[in-house]
Amino acid sequence: MSDYKLINASEIGEYVYCNHAWWLQRVHNLQSTNVRELAAGTAHHEAHGRAVGRSVQARKAAVALLLAGTATLLLWMMG
């Protein structure tokens, strides 16, 4: 077994965002002091993600309704 630690994608993202913060947390095991702000940011991003998901679903429904309406109109005009 090797002494290497696996680094996951989120850890790479943390390093790219701020390598000094990553180093303080991973090497010196220092935790962030702005926990409340981080939690608020996480909650905000989760809410935004849900809103984006709802808008994607609404857009898909709108396209489906537009296609159904167009098909209905074409059938009506041909009949």
Secondary structure, 3 states (H helix, E strand, C coil): CCCCCCCCHHHHHHHHHCHHHHHHHHCCCCCCCCHHHHHHHHHHHHHHHHHHHHHHHHHHHHHHHHHHHHHHHHHHHHC
